[in-house]
Amino acid sequence: MSKNTPPERRPPTSKSKSGVSARPAQNKSTPPRPSYPTGTIPILAMRPKSESVRMEEPVNKYYLSLSTKYKILKLMTIVVLVAYCIGMITIYRDDITVENFRYMLRDFNINSTKYTGEYDKISYNAGSDSHFALFKGDLAVVSPDSLYIYGMSGQTEMSEMFNLTSPQIEASDRYILIYDTSDTNPVFSVFNTFSMLYTEKLTRQIHAASVADNGYFAIATRTEEYKGAVFVYNSSFKLVNRIYKDKYIMDVEMRSDGGEVLVLSAFDSGGEWCGEIMAVAPGSDTASITITVAGSMPVKACYSRDGGFAVLFDNCVIFYDAEGFEVNRYNFGSEIPVTFGMTPYFTMLAFNKTVLGNEKIVRFWDSGGNAIGTAQIEGRILCSASDTSRCYIQTSGHLRIINPYDGTYTSIPTSPSPLALLVYSDGILVMCGPDAAVVYNVAGETDAETEETTG
């Protein structure tokens, strides 16, 4: 049996003269080794003393106080906000209506997906009393009982039900304006893609209306005291002009930027009808332009892209520059126009070539009032339109794509009886029928069935 004996004792070390054992000098940074009693064998070596425990940094009392203040301020803000909301709802509870919420949506600029050519038919349910317009890339269809807005892919963007007798539609880059021209329900309403924003019922029949791209719009009607009246509203539906006339209002047209409104009126002068053209800036008390045309009754006005305007009368068409000076005139003489089309780019008038025949002579003028071309077509003209470079005339089953500068055109087969022809963009047309709208891309049309004709 083995015995536990202590380790062999080391020989004594030499001592210095001072009586202290001589040992190698230790590094001051190294802690001294622990000493154990003689004859003891440690089971585990004891660790040297570790470094002093790192002291925790003291808290900055300034930032602690600032944090506490912000917490209190945040809590007070929440309490005040809740109290404010409850107080406002309590005090103004009578003003919290659906109409006011709709008014808040007037500046929403909602645009649908643009036409990509993938879809070419938009199905709906319309009738002969329906009217159509393009609004921010969507198709708006108004009928006596409803307004529907369809995206170019066919989905329904918005619908609104109402009860109108003879609805009409005008559209701009900002609003859709719906108005009833019947004498029993003189009401108009303003919409965007989201909802109805404003509606008002007048006391007399609405004769015409127009809306600008900035949201300004004009309503032509009459009052008990005056034969004609035009009310001009700004984009917030505030009345900014009341124009009263002793004449019958025939048409009203807003310039696209909303900076001017044209008012056409007619009056009897010594047994002869005369026309008056007046231009007024919204908010102004005086007219900037007043023109009287003797022996002519105005029918329709249209601003051109050059800043001037064209006015169609019962016996002539007159073109004016932006200052109101006449630049060109075409008298009909013995000719009687059967249809017309007026856009910012072209003016088109169609006349019967013979009394009994069905052949038409179509004359064109550019935006500056210059006569530019003539075309001859056959058939009853159902609708017409134009883009920046071409004119389009729809007859039963055929669409004529006309170059207005030389009268040549291309004819393509279409649906037999469309109700309206709208221009989506250059070369892209939306042909609206009673149950569906068909999209035609006629840019660079070279179909084998087309027919080139020169007038």
C-alpha positions as CSV (number, residue, x, y, z in Angstrom):
1,M,0.0,0.0,0.0
2,S,1.4,3.3,-1.1
3,K,1.8,6.1,1.3
4,N,1.1,9.7,0.7
5,T,4.4,11.4,1.3
6,P,5.2,15.0,0.9
7,P,7.4,16.1,-2.0
8,E,11.1,16.2,-1.5
9,R,12.2,19.4,0.1
10,R,14.3,21.7,-2.1
11,P,17.7,22.6,-1.0
12,P,17.9,25.9,0.8
13,T,18.7,28.9,-1.3
14,S,21.5,31.2,-0.7
15,K,20.7,34.3,1.3
16,S,21.9,37.7,0.7
17,K,23.8,39.6,3.2
18,S,20.6,41.1,4.5
19,G,19.4,37.6,5.4
20,V,16.7,37.5,2.6
21,S,16.6,34.6,0.2
22,A,17.8,35.5,-3.2
23,R,15.0,34.9,-5.8
24,P,14.6,36.2,-9.4
25,A,12.8,39.4,-9.6
26,Q,9.1,39.1,-10.5
27,N,7.3,41.1,-13.1
28,K,5.4,43.8,-11.3
29,S,2.4,43.1,-13.6
30,T,2.2,39.4,-12.8
31,P,0.3,38.6,-9.6
32,P,2.2,36.7,-6.9
33,R,1.7,33.0,-6.7
34,P,-0.3,31.7,-3.8
35,S,1.5,29.8,-1.0
36,Y,0.2,26.6,0.5
37,P,1.0,24.9,3.8
38,T,3.7,22.4,3.8
39,G,2.6,18.9,2.9
40,T,-0.6,20.0,1.2
41,I,-1.4,18.9,-2.4
42,P,-4.2,21.1,-3.9
43,I,-6.8,19.3,-6.0
44,L,-7.5,22.4,-8.2
45,A,-5.1,25.2,-8.7
46,M,-6.6,28.4,-7.4
47,R,-7.0,31.2,-10.0
48,P,-5.0,34.3,-9.4
49,K,-7.0,37.3,-8.3
50,S,-8.8,38.8,-11.3
51,E,-8.8,42.4,-12.3
52,S,-11.0,44.7,-10.4
53,V,-14.7,44.7,-11.4
54,R,-15.4,47.4,-14.0
55,M,-17.4,50.1,-12.4
56,E,-20.8,51.0,-14.2
57,E,-20.9,54.3,-15.8
58,P,-23.1,56.8,-14.0
59,V,-26.4,57.8,-15.6
60,N,-26.6,61.3,-17.2
61,K,-29.2,63.0,-15.1
62,Y,-29.8,65.7,-17.8
63,Y,-30.9,63.2,-20.4
64,L,-32.9,61.2,-17.9
65,S,-34.8,64.3,-17.0
66,L,-35.3,65.2,-20.7
67,S,-36.6,61.7,-21.5
68,T,-39.1,61.9,-18.7
69,K,-40.3,65.3,-20.0
70,Y,-40.8,63.9,-23.5
71,K,-42.8,61.0,-22.2
72,I,-45.1,63.3,-20.3
73,L,-45.4,65.6,-23.4
74,K,-46.3,62.6,-25.6
75,L,-49.0,61.5,-23.2
76,M,-50.4,65.0,-22.9
77,T,-50.5,65.3,-26.7
78,I,-52.5,62.1,-27.1
79,V,-54.9,63.2,-24.4
80,V,-55.4,66.6,-26.0
81,L,-55.8,65.1,-29.5
82,V,-58.5,62.7,-28.3
83,A,-60.3,65.5,-26.4
84,Y,-60.1,67.7,-29.5
85,C,-61.6,65.0,-31.8
86,I,-64.4,64.3,-29.4
87,G,-65.1,68.0,-29.0
88,M,-65.1,68.6,-32.8
89,I,-67.4,65.7,-33.4
90,T,-69.7,66.9,-30.7
91,I,-69.8,70.5,-31.8
92,Y,-69.9,69.9,-35.6
93,R,-71.8,66.7,-35.7
94,D,-74.4,68.2,-38.0
95,D,-71.8,69.0,-40.6
96,I,-70.4,65.4,-40.8
97,T,-72.3,64.3,-43.9
98,V,-71.6,62.1,-46.9
99,E,-71.6,65.2,-49.2
100,N,-68.7,66.8,-47.1
101,F,-66.7,63.6,-47.3
102,R,-67.2,63.6,-51.0
103,Y,-66.0,67.2,-51.2
104,M,-62.8,66.1,-49.5
105,L,-62.2,63.7,-52.4
106,R,-62.2,66.4,-55.1
107,D,-58.5,66.6,-55.4
108,F,-57.9,62.9,-55.6
109,N,-56.0,62.2,-58.9
110,I,-57.0,58.7,-59.6
111,N,-55.8,57.3,-62.9
112,S,-56.5,53.8,-64.3
113,T,-54.2,51.6,-66.3
114,K,-53.6,53.0,-69.7
115,Y,-54.6,51.1,-72.9
116,T,-52.0,48.6,-73.9
117,G,-53.7,47.0,-76.9
118,E,-54.4,43.8,-75.1
119,Y,-58.2,44.5,-74.8
120,D,-60.3,45.7,-77.6
121,K,-63.9,45.4,-76.2
122,I,-65.7,46.9,-73.2
123,S,-69.1,45.5,-72.5
124,Y,-71.9,47.5,-70.9
125,N,-75.6,48.0,-71.2
126,A,-76.6,51.3,-72.8
127,G,-79.3,52.7,-75.0
128,S,-80.0,55.3,-77.7
129,D,-80.3,57.9,-74.9
130,S,-76.9,57.1,-73.5
131,H,-73.9,59.4,-73.9
132,F,-70.2,58.7,-73.7
133,A,-66.9,60.5,-72.8
134,L,-63.3,59.6,-72.1
135,F,-62.0,60.6,-68.6
136,K,-58.4,60.0,-67.5
137,G,-58.1,57.0,-69.8
138,D,-61.4,55.5,-68.7
139,L,-64.7,55.3,-70.6
140,A,-67.7,57.1,-68.9
141,V,-71.2,56.0,-70.0
142,V,-74.2,58.0,-68.7
143,S,-77.8,56.9,-69.1
144,P,-81.0,58.3,-67.5
145,D,-80.6,56.0,-64.5
146,S,-76.8,55.6,-64.0
147,L,-73.2,56.6,-64.6
148,Y,-70.6,53.9,-65.1
149,I,-66.9,54.4,-65.5
150,Y,-65.0,51.5,-67.2
151,G,-61.3,50.9,-67.4
152,M,-59.9,50.0,-70.8
153,S,-59.5,46.4,-69.7
154,G,-63.3,46.3,-69.1
155,Q,-63.5,46.4,-65.3
156,T,-66.0,48.8,-63.6
157,E,-64.1,51.6,-61.9
158,M,-67.2,53.4,-60.5
159,S,-71.0,53.4,-60.7
160,E,-73.6,55.9,-59.5
161,M,-77.4,55.5,-59.7
162,F,-79.7,58.5,-60.2
163,N,-82.9,59.5,-62.0
164,L,-82.4,61.9,-65.0
165,T,-84.6,62.5,-68.0
166,S,-82.2,63.8,-70.7
167,P,-78.6,63.4,-69.4
168,Q,-75.6,65.0,-71.1
169,I,-71.9,64.5,-70.3
170,E,-68.8,66.7,-70.4
171,A,-65.4,65.5,-69.3
172,S,-62.0,67.2,-68.7
173,D,-58.7,66.1,-67.2
174,R,-60.1,66.7,-63.7
175,Y,-63.9,66.2,-63.5
176,I,-66.9,64.6,-65.2
177,L,-69.9,67.0,-65.5
178,I,-73.3,65.4,-65.9
179,Y,-76.4,67.6,-66.4
180,D,-80.0,67.2,-67.4
181,T,-81.3,69.3,-70.3
182,S,-85.0,68.6,-69.6
183,D,-87.2,71.4,-68.3
184,T,-88.5,69.2,-65.4
185,N,-85.2,68.2,-63.7
186,P,-82.6,71.0,-64.1
187,V,-79.8,69.3,-62.1
188,F,-76.1,68.9,-62.6
189,S,-73.5,66.8,-60.8
190,V,-69.7,66.7,-60.7
191,F,-67.8,63.4,-60.5
192,N,-64.3,62.0,-60.4
193,T,-63.2,58.4,-60.7
194,F,-64.0,57.8,-57.1
195,S,-67.4,59.3,-56.4
196,M,-69.9,62.1,-56.9
197,L,-68.4,65.3,-55.5
198,Y,-71.0,67.9,-55.9
199,T,-74.6,68.3,-57.1
200,E,-77.0,71.2,-57.4
201,K,-80.6,71.6,-58.7
202,L,-81.4,74.9,-60.5
203,T,-84.8,76.5,-61.0
204,R,-84.7,76.7,-64.8
205,Q,-83.7,74.4,-67.7
206,I,-80.0,73.9,-68.4
207,H,-79.2,74.7,-72.0
208,A,-75.5,73.9,-72.1
209,A,-72.4,73.3,-69.9
210,S,-68.7,73.0,-70.2
211,V,-65.8,71.9,-67.9
212,A,-62.1,72.9,-68.0
213,D,-59.0,70.8,-67.2
214,N,-58.4,72.8,-64.0
215,G,-61.8,71.9,-62.7
216,Y,-63.7,75.2,-63.5
217,F,-67.0,74.7,-65.1
218,A,-69.9,76.8,-66.5
219,I,-73.6,76.1,-66.6
220,A,-75.9,78.0,-69.1
221,T,-79.5,78.4,-67.9
222,R,-82.0,81.2,-67.4
223,T,-83.7,82.9,-64.4
224,E,-87.1,84.4,-63.7
225,E,-85.7,87.9,-64.5
226,Y,-83.4,87.2,-67.4
227,K,-83.6,85.2,-70.6
228,G,-80.1,83.9,-70.2
229,A,-77.7,83.3,-67.3
230,V,-74.3,81.6,-67.0
231,F,-73.0,80.4,-63.7
232,V,-69.2,79.8,-63.5
233,Y,-67.8,77.6,-60.6
234,N,-64.3,77.1,-59.5
235,S,-62.7,73.7,-58.8
236,S,-63.9,73.9,-55.2
237,F,-67.5,74.3,-56.5
238,K,-67.7,77.9,-55.4
239,L,-69.7,80.3,-57.6
240,V,-67.3,82.9,-59.0
241,N,-69.4,84.4,-61.9
242,R,-73.0,85.2,-62.5
243,I,-73.5,86.4,-66.0
244,Y,-77.0,87.6,-66.8
245,K,-78.1,88.5,-70.3
246,D,-81.2,89.8,-72.0
247,K,-80.6,87.3,-74.7
248,Y,-81.1,83.5,-75.2
249,I,-78.0,81.5,-74.4
250,M,-77.1,79.1,-77.2
251,D,-73.8,77.6,-76.0
252,V,-71.1,78.0,-73.4
253,E,-67.5,76.8,-73.8
254,M,-64.7,76.9,-71.2
255,R,-61.1,77.2,-72.5
256,S,-59.1,74.1,-71.6
257,D,-57.0,75.9,-69.0
258,G,-60.0,77.5,-67.4
259,G,-58.9,81.0,-68.0
260,E,-61.8,82.1,-70.1
261,V,-65.4,81.2,-70.9
262,L,-67.2,81.9,-74.2
263,V,-70.9,82.7,-74.1
264,L,-72.9,82.5,-77.3
265,S,-76.3,84.2,-77.3
266,A,-79.0,85.2,-79.8
267,F,-81.5,88.1,-79.9
268,D,-84.0,89.6,-82.2
269,S,-83.1,92.9,-83.8
270,G,-85.8,94.4,-86.0
271,G,-87.2,91.0,-87.0
272,E,-83.8,89.6,-87.7
273,W,-81.8,87.1,-85.5
274,C,-78.4,88.3,-84.4
275,G,-75.7,86.6,-82.6
276,E,-73.4,87.8,-79.8
277,I,-70.1,86.3,-78.7
278,M,-68.8,87.3,-75.3
279,A,-65.6,86.1,-73.6
280,V,-65.2,86.5,-69.8
281,A,-62.4,85.5,-67.4
282,P,-63.7,83.6,-64.3
283,G,-64.0,86.0,-61.4
284,S,-64.0,89.1,-63.7
285,D,-66.9,91.6,-63.8
286,T,-66.3,92.8,-67.4
287,A,-66.1,91.0,-70.7
288,S,-62.7,90.9,-72.5
289,I,-64.4,90.3,-75.9
290,T,-67.8,91.2,-77.2
291,I,-68.7,90.5,-80.9
292,T,-72.1,91.0,-82.5
293,V,-72.8,89.2,-85.8
294,A,-75.9,90.5,-87.6
295,G,-78.2,88.2,-89.4
296,S,-76.7,85.0,-87.9
297,M,-77.7,82.7,-85.1
298,P,-74.8,81.1,-83.2
299,V,-74.9,77.3,-82.7
300,K,-71.7,76.0,-81.3
301,A,-68.3,77.3,-80.2
302,C,-64.9,75.6,-79.9
303,Y,-61.5,76.8,-78.8
304,S,-58.5,75.9,-81.0
305,R,-55.1,74.8,-80.0
306,D,-53.7,78.1,-81.3
307,G,-55.6,80.1,-78.6
308,G,-58.3,81.3,-81.0
309,F,-61.8,80.0,-81.4
310,A,-64.3,79.0,-84.1
311,V,-68.0,79.7,-84.0
312,L,-70.6,77.9,-86.1
313,F,-73.7,79.9,-87.1
314,D,-76.8,78.8,-88.9
315,N,-75.4,80.3,-92.2
316,C,-71.6,80.5,-91.8
317,V,-68.6,79.5,-89.8
318,I,-66.3,82.2,-88.5
319,F,-62.8,81.8,-87.1
320,Y,-61.3,84.3,-84.6
321,D,-57.8,84.7,-83.1
322,A,-57.2,84.9,-79.3
323,E,-57.9,88.7,-79.3
324,G,-61.3,88.2,-81.0
325,F,-60.3,89.4,-84.5
326,E,-61.9,87.6,-87.4
327,V,-59.3,85.6,-89.4
328,N,-61.6,83.7,-91.8
329,R,-65.2,83.1,-92.7
330,Y,-67.0,80.6,-94.8
331,N,-70.6,81.5,-95.9
332,F,-72.8,78.5,-96.7
333,G,-74.8,80.2,-99.4
334,S,-77.2,77.6,-100.8
335,E,-75.4,74.8,-99.0
336,I,-77.0,73.3,-95.9
337,P,-74.7,71.5,-93.5
338,V,-76.0,68.1,-92.5
339,T,-73.4,67.5,-89.7
340,F,-70.4,69.2,-88.2
341,G,-67.4,68.4,-86.0
342,M,-65.4,70.9,-84.1
343,T,-62.2,70.0,-82.1
344,P,-59.1,72.0,-81.1
345,Y,-57.3,70.7,-84.2
346,F,-59.8,70.7,-87.0
347,T,-63.3,72.0,-88.0
348,M,-65.3,69.7,-90.3
349,L,-68.6,70.5,-92.1
350,A,-70.5,68.1,-94.3
351,F,-72.9,69.2,-97.0
352,N,-75.2,67.2,-99.3
353,K,-73.8,67.2,-102.8
354,T,-77.2,66.8,-104.4
355,V,-80.7,67.2,-103.2
356,L,-81.8,63.6,-103.6
357,G,-78.5,61.8,-103.5
358,N,-76.6,60.4,-100.5
359,E,-73.2,61.8,-101.4
360,K,-71.6,64.3,-99.1
361,I,-69.0,67.0,-99.6
362,V,-66.9,67.4,-96.5
363,R,-64.8,70.5,-96.0
364,F,-62.0,70.9,-93.5
365,W,-60.3,73.8,-91.7
366,D,-57.2,73.7,-89.5
367,S,-56.9,75.2,-86.0
368,G,-55.9,78.6,-87.5
369,G,-59.1,78.8,-89.6
370,N,-57.4,78.0,-92.9
371,A,-59.3,75.9,-95.5
372,I,-57.1,72.8,-96.1
373,G,-59.0,70.1,-98.0
374,T,-62.2,68.6,-99.2
375,A,-63.4,65.0,-99.3
376,Q,-66.4,63.2,-100.9
377,I,-68.1,60.3,-99.2
378,E,-71.3,58.4,-99.5
379,G,-73.7,57.4,-96.8
380,R,-75.3,59.0,-93.8
381,I,-72.8,60.3,-91.3
382,L,-73.4,58.9,-87.8
383,C,-70.6,60.5,-85.9
384,S,-67.2,62.1,-86.3
385,A,-64.0,62.9,-84.5
386,S,-60.4,64.0,-85.0
387,D,-56.9,63.7,-83.5
388,T,-53.9,65.8,-84.1
389,S,-53.4,64.8,-87.7
390,R,-56.5,63.0,-89.0
391,C,-60.2,63.2,-89.1
392,Y,-62.6,60.2,-88.7
393,I,-66.1,60.0,-90.1
394,Q,-68.4,57.0,-89.3
395,T,-71.1,55.9,-91.7
396,S,-73.2,52.7,-91.4
397,G,-70.6,49.9,-91.3
398,H,-67.6,51.9,-92.4
399,L,-65.1,54.2,-90.8
400,R,-63.3,56.7,-93.0
401,I,-59.8,57.7,-91.8
402,I,-59.3,61.0,-93.6
403,N,-56.3,63.1,-94.3
404,P,-57.9,66.6,-94.0
405,Y,-55.1,68.3,-95.9
406,D,-55.7,66.5,-99.3
407,G,-59.1,64.8,-98.8
408,T,-57.7,61.2,-99.2
409,Y,-59.1,58.6,-96.9
410,T,-59.0,54.9,-95.9
411,S,-62.2,53.0,-95.3
412,I,-62.4,50.0,-92.9
413,P,-65.4,47.9,-92.0
414,T,-66.9,48.4,-88.5
415,S,-70.0,47.8,-86.5
416,P,-73.1,49.0,-88.4
417,S,-74.6,51.6,-86.0
418,P,-72.3,53.1,-83.4
419,L,-73.6,55.8,-81.1
420,A,-70.4,57.7,-80.6
421,L,-66.8,57.9,-81.8
422,L,-64.1,58.9,-79.3
423,V,-60.4,59.5,-79.7
424,Y,-58.3,57.8,-77.0
425,S,-55.0,59.0,-78.5
426,D,-53.6,59.5,-82.0
427,G,-54.6,56.5,-84.1
428,I,-56.6,54.8,-81.3
429,L,-60.4,55.1,-81.4
430,V,-63.1,54.0,-79.1
431,M,-66.3,53.2,-81.0
432,C,-69.3,53.1,-78.6
433,G,-72.3,51.0,-79.5
434,P,-75.5,50.1,-77.6
435,D,-74.0,47.1,-75.7
436,A,-70.2,47.5,-76.1
437,A,-67.4,49.7,-77.0
438,V,-64.7,48.5,-79.4
439,V,-61.2,49.8,-79.5
440,Y,-59.7,50.4,-83.0
441,N,-56.0,50.9,-83.5
442,V,-55.9,52.6,-86.9
443,A,-52.4,54.1,-86.7
444,G,-50.7,53.1,-90.0
445,E,-53.7,51.1,-91.2
446,T,-52.8,48.9,-94.2
447,D,-55.4,46.2,-94.0
448,A,-56.1,44.5,-97.3
449,E,-59.8,45.4,-97.0
450,T,-59.1,49.1,-96.9
451,E,-59.9,51.4,-99.8
452,E,-58.0,54.5,-100.7
453,T,-60.2,57.3,-102.1
454,T,-59.5,60.9,-103.2
455,G,-62.2,63.5,-102.9
